[in-house]
């Protein structure tokens, strides 16, 4: 006699569907080449950035010039 399996055994468990989705997203992201930007570069006209010291910054912040 043929015994049928319950529907729960035929479809993937929800946690496995989540794992599969995460794997897919990660593989798509890793397939794209990475691009790096220097956050210190900023924007400007190419001139040298004005230097500062922690002491001068403290004095300016506290209102002492």
N, C-alpha and C positions, 0 to 999 in steps of 0.2 A: 504494500500500500504506500502510495506517495504522500509524503507529509510536506506541506508547504511551510516556508519560513515566515515568521512575522515580518511585517513591513519595517519595523525598527531595525531589523538585521540587514535589510536590503539597502537602506540609505546611510550615508556617512553620519557619524555623530557630529553635533554642532561644533564641538571643540576642534574636531578635525577640519571642518570647513573653515574655521577661523585660522587655524595653522596654515592651511593651503593659501588663504587670502594673504596672510602676512608674507609667506614665502614669495608669492607672485609680486607683491608690491616691492619687496626688497630686491628681487632680481631685476625688476624694471628700473629701479633707482640705480643699482650698481652697473647696469648696462650703459648708462649715460656717463660721459666723461666728466670728471670733477673739475670745477673751476674755483680757483682760490683768489680772494681779494684781500688786500692788506687793509685792515680797518684803520691803520695809522696813516695811510697815504692821504686820506682826506681829499679836499678839493682846493684848488688854488691856481695861481698863474704860473707856477713853476719856481717861484722864489723860495728862498730858504725860510723855514718856519721860525717864528720868534721863540727863543728859548725862555725858560722860566725856572725858578727855583722854588722849592717848597716853602722857604722862609718868606720870599716875596709874595707868594700866593696867600700865605697865612696873613701877612700884614694887609694885603689888599682886601681879603675877606673880612677882616676885623675892622676895616675902615681906617687903618693906619698906613699912610703912604710913605 
